[in-house]
Amino acid sequence: FRALTMALDGGGGGGNRGDGVKDFKLSMSSSLKIQRGDITMWSVNGTSDAIVNAANEKMLGGGGVDGAIHRAAGPELGAACYTVPEVRPGIRCPKGEAKITPAFQLPVFHVIHVVGPVYHVDNHPEVTLRNAYRNCLKLAKENKIEYIAFPALSCGAYGYPYDEAAAIAISTVMESHGDFKEVHFVLFEDDVYDAWLEKANALL
Ligand code: AR6
């Protein structure tokens, strides 16, 4: 219902580069863009672009954006994730770390899977959340990705307060300077979008 409402509103994500995309300069050749939308529909050029998935340590799918990404990518994505070796029994991607797979039916080329902290359970969630963003950006750079889109990591099932998460997300992306042509945040909920815009206006 939510996705339908968004589509009717014209607030959908993919390729929506008009109204509602707020643009901030990171450097001469690099920008940060904040928009409402569905990240499964987002792409820029289909060869050097990636979306980030808010996964869990098993990396075999789940609810929220993880479920939406797996549904849109098709079953090959689950199969590709399954081949990522376990570092401990049942754990393919420890918290704060990132793994890359192809994107299969999605309009982008890569999916970067990362696991954020559970806010009310984990010690020092702010350290893990920053590492999650940093490790995605590092892996993206190593894979010559020029355009990358993040959802609001940990801001759903994992319970991170939006304003605190926004400060970490935006300040960590600011460290990447000119490494990417565009870094996007594609945010599903109005409250999250508002928190990100407020923080970007304060920091950039
Ligand atoms: N596009 C963009 N953002 C979305 C979309 C979408 N299609 N769908 C939801 N969001 P969550 P987490 C937003 O819960 O907190 C999963 O079960 C959502 O509104 O997806 O990191 C995993 O398997 C929220 O703002 O991720 C893990 O077990 C944000 O994405 C666990 O949830 C993140 O919410 C990860 O929890």
Residues whose N, C-alpha, C, O or C-beta is under 5 A from the ligand:
A	BS01	AR6	G37 D38 I39 T40 A54 A55 N56 G61 G62 G63 G64 V65 D66 A68 G116 P151 A152 L153 S154 C155 G156 A157 Y158 G159 V186 L187 F188 E189 V192
